[in-house]
Amino acid sequence: MTAETISLSLYLSAPEIILAIGALVLLMIGVFAGERSGPLVSTLAMIVIAVSGLWLIFVPGDGLAYGGVYLADGFARFMKVLALIGSFVALFMSVGLARENQLDKFEFPVLLVLCTLGIMLMISANDLIALYLGLELQSLAIYVIAAINRDSLKSTEAGLKYFVLGALSSGMLLYGMSLVYGFTGHTHFADVAQALTVEGARSLGLIFGLVFILAGIAFKISAVPFHMWTPDVYEGAPTPVTAFLASAPKVAAMAMMTRIVITAFEPVLTDWQQVIVFISIASMLLGSFAAIGQKNIKRLMAYSSIGHMGYALVGLAAGNQTGVTGVMLYMAIYMVMTLGSFAIIMSMRRKDGTVVENVSDLAGLSTTNPFMAVVLTALMFSLAGIPPLAGFFAKYFVFVAAIEAKLYALAVIGVLASVVGAYYYLRVIKLMWFDEATGEFARVSGSLRLVFGLSGLFVAAYVLIGGPIGGAAELAAATLF
């Protein structure tokens, strides 16, 4: 590599370099300032994430870096900005509740920044090995974050379950990658696609490799049948950590899956389309039916997220530009709805300080805290896909893409699953507005009120502000084709 290509590579990967240097500096500050540096390191971590995001938006660069293993394009930029917003908001929400969740240690923000760095590298990966390195950097940080509350048995169990199952999925992904490399002789996405255009390249071994890669990534987005970790980890991990898990890593894994099937495996579209259609249908149906009996609100959100990943995959199954645009918009809207919902779940604490997580604890919320009830109602209606809220448009775009690709059965099953899923969202709304209050929640912290207030405003006003977001997603999706 010449000095010129090195400087170009450094320029293109500046957001990642900001996060990497930021994480190392924050670690040093934490080590030398001692145990009480948690709040300071958290604040600085938010600044580092914000600077990285602002660089992405205002100093954009397109091109290949580091010998082609790193790709900066419109698609990567859109998904990275989303992931950075998710990380920033999750850290912002955790600040007020750091002490009771044992997140006031300086290690938590440092790990979160390192995890965000892994997420960014995953989104820009243009090579199987680069993708795997980014994924592992993200996963290792999450394993520790999930089990960070060592005094809680549930948190430790959540971290261990995620670690064991994550190691299994990582092995599957690596096995799939080695098969693809063995049968094509390449790890670069463009070279793999080129090798697959040759007649007779579509061998059984390659299809096995493709399926293993999709299975490994399906675990990360908690798509059925690799969803088994989701309810337990969501329930066991501290709620601010769950909010993070449900946002930024999901965006990254969906971006990774989209890039790998659209660029590397585009010549074998019919093969991967069948797999995506199957996991999409299975996720939508399981997410809709399994959530009905849930009593814990975090487990309910876990099954809800499994269902939503199924809907997002409907757009990916279409395999066209409309579908990719739909996936990007779906992830943006899903992330806002999820972060808003988790801000409200974090606000569920009684006046004596006890944290409550049962759905029944929301009974009569409209009389005790009308603002919170109105916002949660808007978010639940949006998650259910009721027009004219943001969630309706998210589903509309992916179903339109499926119909364009003549996947009529998939679109019909998606609509029917939405109808079933609406039941458990409406049950929460019914509890809040028509049941007697069992107790009152403590005063909500300003940071949480700001997050759920803004997310409620976003889903309600999306019909007015959605145009520019849709336009940006369309332009970004075009860079993949």
C-alpha positions as CSV (number, residue, x, y, z in Angstrom):
1,M,0.0,0.0,0.0
2,T,1.4,3.4,-1.0
3,A,1.2,6.4,1.3
4,E,-1.6,7.8,-0.8
5,T,-3.8,4.7,-0.4
6,I,-3.0,4.6,3.3
7,S,-4.1,8.2,3.8
8,L,-7.3,7.6,1.8
9,S,-8.1,4.5,3.9
10,L,-7.6,6.4,7.1
11,Y,-9.8,9.2,5.8
12,L,-12.6,6.8,4.8
13,S,-12.5,4.9,8.1
14,A,-12.2,8.1,10.2
15,P,-15.5,7.4,12.2
16,E,-14.2,4.0,13.2
17,I,-10.8,5.5,14.1
18,I,-12.5,8.1,16.3
19,L,-14.3,5.4,18.2
20,A,-11.2,3.2,18.5
21,I,-9.0,6.0,19.9
22,G,-11.9,7.3,22.0
23,A,-12.3,3.9,23.6
24,L,-8.6,3.6,24.5
25,V,-8.5,7.2,25.9
26,L,-11.7,6.5,27.9
27,L,-10.2,3.3,29.3
28,M,-7.1,5.2,30.4
29,I,-9.2,7.9,32.1
30,G,-11.2,5.2,33.8
31,V,-8.1,3.3,35.0
32,F,-6.3,6.4,36.4
33,A,-9.4,8.3,37.7
34,G,-10.6,5.2,39.6
35,E,-14.0,3.7,40.4
36,R,-15.8,7.0,40.7
37,S,-15.1,8.0,37.1
38,G,-18.2,6.2,35.7
39,P,-20.4,9.3,35.1
40,L,-17.5,11.2,33.5
41,V,-16.5,8.3,31.2
42,S,-20.2,7.9,30.2
43,T,-20.5,11.5,29.3
44,L,-17.2,11.4,27.3
45,A,-18.3,8.2,25.6
46,M,-21.5,10.0,24.4
47,I,-19.4,12.8,23.0
48,V,-17.1,10.3,21.2
49,I,-20.2,8.6,19.6
50,A,-21.7,11.9,18.6
51,V,-18.4,13.1,17.0
52,S,-18.2,9.9,15.0
53,G,-21.8,10.4,13.8
54,L,-21.3,14.0,12.9
55,W,-18.1,13.1,10.9
56,L,-20.2,10.5,9.0
57,I,-22.9,13.0,8.1
58,F,-20.8,16.1,7.4
59,V,-17.5,14.6,6.0
60,P,-18.9,11.8,3.8
61,G,-16.5,9.7,1.7
62,D,-17.1,6.9,-0.7
63,G,-14.7,4.2,-1.8
64,L,-12.7,1.1,-0.9
65,A,-10.1,1.1,1.8
66,Y,-7.4,-1.3,3.2
67,G,-7.1,-3.2,-0.1
68,G,-10.8,-3.5,-0.7
69,V,-11.8,-5.2,2.6
70,Y,-13.6,-2.0,3.9
71,L,-16.3,-0.2,1.8
72,A,-17.7,3.2,2.5
73,D,-20.9,3.9,0.5
74,G,-24.4,5.4,0.9
75,F,-25.8,2.2,2.3
76,A,-23.1,1.9,5.0
77,R,-23.4,5.6,5.9
78,F,-27.2,5.3,6.4
79,M,-27.0,2.2,8.6
80,K,-24.0,3.5,10.6
81,V,-25.8,6.7,11.5
82,L,-28.8,4.6,12.7
83,A,-26.5,2.4,14.7
84,L,-24.7,5.4,16.3
85,I,-28.1,6.9,17.2
86,G,-29.1,3.6,18.9
87,S,-25.8,3.4,20.8
88,F,-26.0,7.1,21.9
89,V,-29.6,6.9,23.1
90,A,-29.0,3.6,24.9
91,L,-26.1,5.2,26.8
92,F,-28.0,8.4,27.4
93,M,-30.9,6.4,29.0
94,S,-28.5,4.4,31.2
95,V,-26.9,7.4,32.8
96,G,-29.9,8.1,35.2
97,L,-30.3,4.5,36.2
98,A,-26.6,3.5,36.3
99,R,-26.3,2.9,40.1
100,E,-29.1,0.5,40.6
101,N,-28.2,-1.5,37.5
102,Q,-24.5,-1.5,38.5
103,L,-23.7,0.3,35.3
104,D,-21.9,3.1,37.1
105,K,-18.6,1.3,36.5
106,F,-16.4,3.0,33.9
107,E,-16.1,-0.3,32.0
108,F,-19.7,-0.1,30.8
109,P,-19.4,2.9,28.5
110,V,-15.9,1.7,27.2
111,L,-17.4,-1.7,26.3
112,L,-20.3,0.0,24.6
113,V,-18.0,2.2,22.5
114,L,-16.0,-0.9,21.5
115,C,-19.2,-2.7,20.7
116,T,-20.2,0.2,18.5
117,L,-16.8,0.1,16.8
118,G,-17.5,-3.6,15.9
119,I,-20.9,-2.6,14.6
120,M,-19.4,0.0,12.3
121,L,-16.8,-2.4,11.0
122,M,-19.5,-5.0,10.3
123,I,-21.6,-2.6,8.3
124,S,-18.6,-1.5,6.1
125,A,-17.1,-5.0,5.7
126,N,-16.6,-6.0,2.1
127,D,-14.8,-9.2,2.8
128,L,-15.8,-12.3,4.8
129,I,-12.8,-12.1,7.1
130,A,-13.3,-8.4,7.8
131,L,-17.0,-9.1,8.5
132,Y,-16.1,-11.8,11.0
133,L,-13.6,-9.6,12.8
134,G,-16.2,-6.8,13.2
135,L,-18.8,-9.3,14.4
136,E,-16.5,-10.8,17.0
137,L,-15.5,-7.4,18.4
138,Q,-19.1,-6.5,18.8
139,S,-20.1,-9.9,20.3
140,L,-17.3,-10.1,22.9
141,A,-18.3,-6.7,24.2
142,I,-22.0,-7.6,24.4
143,Y,-21.3,-10.9,26.3
144,V,-19.7,-8.8,29.0
145,I,-22.3,-6.0,29.0
146,A,-25.2,-8.5,29.3
147,A,-23.6,-10.0,32.5
148,I,-22.3,-6.8,33.9
149,N,-24.6,-6.8,37.0
150,R,-22.7,-9.5,38.9
151,D,-25.0,-9.4,41.9
152,S,-28.0,-10.4,39.8
153,L,-28.4,-14.1,39.1
154,K,-30.6,-13.3,36.1
155,S,-28.0,-11.0,34.5
156,T,-25.3,-13.6,34.9
157,E,-27.5,-16.2,33.4
158,A,-28.4,-13.9,30.5
159,G,-24.7,-13.3,29.8
160,L,-23.8,-17.0,29.9
161,K,-26.7,-18.0,27.7
162,Y,-25.8,-15.4,25.1
163,F,-22.1,-16.4,25.3
164,V,-22.7,-20.1,24.8
165,L,-25.3,-19.7,22.0
166,G,-23.3,-16.8,20.4
167,A,-20.2,-19.0,20.3
168,L,-22.3,-21.7,18.5
169,S,-23.6,-19.2,15.9
170,S,-20.1,-17.8,15.5
171,G,-18.8,-21.3,14.7
172,M,-21.6,-21.8,12.2
173,L,-20.8,-18.5,10.5
174,L,-17.1,-19.3,10.3
175,Y,-17.8,-22.8,9.0
176,G,-20.0,-21.3,6.2
177,M,-17.4,-18.8,5.3
178,S,-14.7,-21.5,5.0
179,L,-17.0,-23.5,2.7
180,V,-17.6,-20.4,0.5
181,Y,-13.9,-19.7,0.4
182,G,-13.2,-23.4,-0.4
183,F,-15.6,-23.5,-3.3
184,T,-15.0,-20.1,-4.8
185,G,-11.4,-19.4,-3.8
186,H,-12.3,-15.8,-2.7
187,T,-13.3,-13.9,0.5
188,H,-14.0,-10.5,-1.2
189,F,-17.7,-10.1,-1.8
190,A,-17.3,-8.8,-5.4
191,D,-14.9,-11.7,-6.2
192,V,-17.3,-14.3,-4.7
193,A,-20.1,-12.9,-6.9
194,Q,-17.8,-13.0,-9.9
195,A,-16.9,-16.6,-9.2
196,L,-20.6,-17.6,-8.9
197,T,-21.4,-16.2,-12.4
198,V,-19.2,-19.0,-13.9
199,E,-21.3,-21.9,-15.2
200,G,-21.2,-24.9,-12.8
201,A,-20.0,-22.7,-9.8
202,R,-23.3,-23.3,-8.0
203,S,-22.2,-26.5,-6.2
204,L,-23.9,-28.3,-3.3
205,G,-20.9,-27.4,-1.0
206,L,-21.3,-23.7,-1.8
207,I,-25.1,-23.8,-1.0
208,F,-24.2,-25.4,2.4
209,G,-21.8,-22.6,3.0
210,L,-24.4,-20.0,2.2
211,V,-27.0,-21.6,4.5
212,F,-24.5,-21.7,7.4
213,I,-23.6,-18.0,6.9
214,L,-27.3,-17.1,6.9
215,A,-27.9,-19.2,10.0
216,G,-25.0,-17.5,11.8
217,I,-26.4,-14.0,11.0
218,A,-30.0,-15.0,11.7
219,F,-28.8,-15.7,15.3
220,K,-27.7,-12.1,15.6
221,I,-31.0,-10.6,14.4
222,S,-32.8,-13.3,16.6
223,A,-34.7,-14.7,13.6
224,V,-36.5,-18.1,14.1
225,P,-35.1,-20.8,14.5
226,F,-32.1,-19.1,16.1
227,H,-34.2,-16.9,18.4
228,M,-34.0,-19.1,21.6
229,W,-31.6,-16.7,23.5
230,T,-33.7,-13.6,23.0
231,P,-36.5,-13.8,25.7
232,D,-34.1,-14.9,28.4
233,V,-31.4,-12.4,27.6
234,Y,-33.9,-9.5,27.2
235,E,-35.4,-10.4,30.6
236,G,-32.2,-11.1,32.5
237,A,-29.9,-8.3,31.3
238,P,-30.2,-4.8,32.9
239,T,-32.9,-2.9,31.1
240,P,-30.5,-0.2,29.6
241,V,-28.4,-3.1,28.2
242,T,-31.6,-4.7,26.8
243,A,-32.5,-1.4,25.1
244,F,-29.0,-1.4,23.5
245,L,-29.2,-5.0,22.4
246,A,-32.6,-4.4,20.8
247,S,-31.3,-1.4,18.7
248,A,-27.8,-0.9,17.3
249,P,-26.6,-4.6,17.0
250,K,-29.9,-5.5,15.2
251,V,-29.4,-2.7,12.7
252,A,-25.8,-3.9,12.1
253,A,-26.7,-7.5,11.7
254,M,-29.5,-6.7,9.3
255,A,-27.1,-4.4,7.3
256,M,-24.6,-7.2,7.2
257,M,-27.1,-9.8,6.0
258,T,-28.4,-7.4,3.3
259,R,-24.9,-6.6,2.0
260,I,-23.8,-10.2,1.9
261,V,-26.8,-11.5,0.0
262,I,-27.2,-8.6,-2.4
263,T,-23.5,-8.2,-3.3
264,A,-21.7,-11.5,-2.7
265,F,-24.6,-14.0,-3.4
266,E,-26.6,-12.0,-5.9
267,P,-26.0,-14.7,-8.7
268,V,-27.6,-17.4,-6.6
269,L,-30.7,-15.3,-5.6
270,T,-33.1,-18.2,-5.9
271,D,-31.2,-20.2,-3.3
272,W,-30.9,-17.7,-0.6
273,Q,-34.4,-16.3,-1.3
274,Q,-35.9,-19.6,-0.1
275,V,-34.0,-19.5,3.2
276,I,-34.9,-15.9,3.8
277,V,-38.6,-16.5,3.0
278,F,-38.6,-19.5,5.5
279,I,-37.0,-17.6,8.4
280,S,-39.2,-14.6,7.7
281,I,-42.4,-16.5,7.8
282,A,-41.3,-18.5,10.9
283,S,-40.2,-15.3,12.7
284,M,-43.4,-13.4,12.0
285,L,-45.6,-16.3,13.1
286,L,-43.7,-17.2,16.2
287,G,-43.3,-13.5,17.2
288,S,-47.1,-13.1,16.9
289,F,-48.3,-16.2,18.7
290,A,-45.6,-16.7,21.4
291,A,-46.0,-13.1,22.7
292,I,-49.7,-13.6,23.5
293,G,-49.1,-15.4,26.8
294,Q,-46.2,-13.3,28.1
295,K,-46.7,-11.6,31.4
296,N,-43.2,-9.9,31.6
297,I,-43.0,-6.8,29.4
298,K,-39.3,-7.4,28.5
299,R,-40.1,-10.9,27.3
300,L,-43.1,-9.5,25.4
301,M,-40.7,-7.0,23.7
302,A,-38.3,-9.9,22.9
303,Y,-41.0,-11.8,21.0
304,S,-42.2,-8.6,19.4
305,S,-38.6,-8.0,18.2
306,I,-38.5,-11.5,16.7
307,G,-41.7,-10.8,14.8
308,H,-40.4,-7.4,13.6
309,M,-37.2,-9.0,12.3
310,G,-39.4,-11.3,10.3
311,Y,-41.2,-8.4,8.7
312,A,-37.9,-6.7,7.9
313,L,-36.8,-9.9,6.2
314,V,-39.9,-9.7,3.9
315,G,-38.2,-6.8,2.2
316,L,-34.9,-8.6,1.9
317,A,-36.6,-11.7,0.4
318,A,-37.8,-9.5,-2.4
319,G,-34.1,-9.1,-3.4
320,N,-34.7,-5.8,-5.3
321,Q,-34.0,-2.2,-4.6
322,T,-37.5,-1.5,-3.3
323,G,-37.0,-4.3,-0.9
324,V,-33.6,-3.0,0.4
325,T,-35.1,0.5,0.8
326,G,-38.0,-1.1,2.8
327,V,-35.5,-3.0,5.1
328,M,-33.6,0.2,5.8
329,L,-36.8,2.2,6.6
330,Y,-38.1,-0.7,8.7
331,M,-34.9,-0.8,10.8
332,A,-35.0,3.0,11.3
333,I,-38.6,3.0,12.4
334,Y,-38.3,-0.2,14.5
335,M,-35.3,1.3,16.4
336,V,-37.1,4.5,17.3
337,M,-40.2,2.5,18.5
338,T,-38.1,0.1,20.5
339,L,-35.9,2.7,22.2
340,G,-39.1,4.7,23.2
341,S,-40.8,1.5,24.5
342,F,-37.7,0.6,26.6
343,A,-37.5,4.2,28.0
344,I,-41.0,3.6,29.3
345,I,-40.1,0.2,30.7
346,M,-37.1,1.8,32.5
347,S,-39.6,4.3,34.0
348,M,-41.6,1.5,35.6
349,R,-40.5,1.8,39.2
350,R,-42.7,2.3,42.3
351,K,-42.2,5.2,44.7
352,D,-40.3,3.0,47.1
353,G,-37.7,2.2,44.4
354,T,-38.8,-1.3,43.5
355,V,-38.6,-2.1,39.7
356,V,-41.6,-3.7,38.2
357,E,-41.6,-5.5,34.9
358,N,-45.0,-7.2,34.6
359,V,-47.5,-6.1,31.9
360,S,-50.2,-6.0,34.6
361,D,-48.2,-3.2,36.5
362,L,-49.2,-0.8,33.7
363,A,-52.9,-1.1,34.7
364,G,-54.5,2.3,35.1
365,L,-51.5,4.3,33.9
366,S,-53.7,6.8,32.1
367,T,-55.0,8.0,35.5
368,T,-51.6,8.1,37.3
369,N,-49.3,9.3,34.5
370,P,-51.4,10.4,31.4
371,F,-48.3,11.6,29.3
372,M,-46.6,8.3,29.6
373,A,-49.8,6.4,28.8
374,V,-50.4,8.5,25.7
375,V,-46.9,7.9,24.4
376,L,-46.9,4.2,25.1
377,T,-50.3,4.0,23.4
378,A,-48.8,5.6,20.3
379,L,-45.8,3.3,20.4
380,M,-47.9,0.2,20.8
381,F,-50.3,1.2,18.0
382,S,-47.2,1.9,15.8
383,L,-45.6,-1.5,16.7
384,A,-48.9,-3.1,15.7
385,G,-48.8,-1.3,12.4
386,I,-51.9,0.9,12.7
387,P,-52.1,3.8,10.2
388,P,-51.2,6.6,10.1
389,L,-48.3,5.9,12.6
390,A,-44.7,5.1,11.5
391,G,-45.1,1.4,12.1
392,F,-47.7,1.2,9.4
393,F,-45.4,2.7,6.8
394,A,-42.6,0.4,7.8
395,K,-44.7,-2.7,7.1
396,Y,-46.3,-1.1,4.0
397,F,-42.9,-0.6,2.2
398,V,-41.7,-4.2,2.8
399,F,-45.0,-5.7,1.7
400,V,-45.1,-3.6,-1.5
401,A,-41.5,-4.9,-2.2
402,A,-42.7,-8.5,-1.7
403,I,-45.6,-8.0,-4.1
404,E,-43.3,-6.4,-6.7
405,A,-41.2,-9.6,-6.5
406,K,-44.3,-11.7,-6.9
407,L,-44.0,-13.2,-3.3
408,Y,-47.7,-12.9,-2.8
409,A,-48.0,-15.7,-0.2
410,L,-45.2,-14.1,1.9
411,A,-47.1,-10.7,1.9
412,V,-50.4,-12.3,2.8
413,I,-48.8,-14.3,5.7
414,G,-47.2,-11.1,6.9
415,V,-50.5,-9.2,7.0
416,L,-52.2,-12.1,8.8
417,A,-49.4,-12.3,11.4
418,S,-49.7,-8.5,11.9
419,V,-53.4,-9.0,12.8
420,V,-52.6,-11.7,15.4
421,G,-49.7,-9.5,16.8
422,A,-52.0,-6.6,17.2
423,Y,-53.8,-8.5,20.0
424,Y,-51.0,-8.3,22.5
425,Y,-50.2,-4.7,21.8
426,L,-53.9,-3.8,22.2
427,R,-53.9,-5.7,25.5
428,V,-51.3,-3.3,26.9
429,I,-53.4,-0.3,25.7
430,K,-56.6,-1.8,27.3
431,L,-54.8,-2.3,30.6
432,M,-53.6,1.3,30.7
433,W,-56.9,2.9,29.8
434,F,-59.6,0.7,31.1
435,D,-58.3,-1.1,34.2
436,E,-58.0,0.1,37.8
437,A,-54.5,1.4,38.9
438,T,-52.7,-0.9,41.3
439,G,-50.1,1.7,42.3
440,E,-48.3,4.8,41.2
441,F,-44.9,5.0,39.5
442,A,-42.1,7.2,40.8
443,R,-41.3,10.4,39.1
444,V,-39.7,9.8,35.7
445,S,-36.2,11.0,35.1
446,G,-35.7,13.8,32.6
447,S,-33.5,11.8,30.2
448,L,-36.1,9.0,29.9
449,R,-39.0,11.5,29.5
450,L,-37.1,13.1,26.7
451,V,-36.4,9.8,24.9
452,F,-39.9,8.4,25.0
453,G,-41.4,11.9,24.3
454,L,-39.3,12.3,21.1
455,S,-40.0,8.7,20.0
456,G,-43.7,9.2,20.5
457,L,-43.5,12.4,18.5
458,F,-41.6,10.6,15.7
459,V,-44.1,7.8,15.3
460,A,-47.1,10.2,15.4
461,A,-45.5,12.8,13.0
462,Y,-43.9,10.3,10.6
463,V,-46.6,10.9,8.0
464,L,-45.4,14.5,7.8
465,I,-41.6,14.0,8.2
466,G,-41.1,10.6,6.6
467,G,-40.4,12.0,3.1
468,P,-36.7,13.0,3.6
469,I,-36.0,9.8,5.6
470,G,-37.5,7.7,2.8
471,G,-35.6,9.7,0.1
472,A,-32.3,9.2,2.0
473,A,-33.0,5.4,2.3
474,E,-33.8,5.2,-1.4
475,L,-30.5,6.9,-2.4
476,A,-28.5,4.8,0.0
477,A,-30.1,1.5,-1.2
478,A,-29.3,2.5,-4.8
479,T,-25.5,2.3,-4.0
480,L,-25.9,-1.5,-3.4
481,F,-27.2,-2.2,-6.9
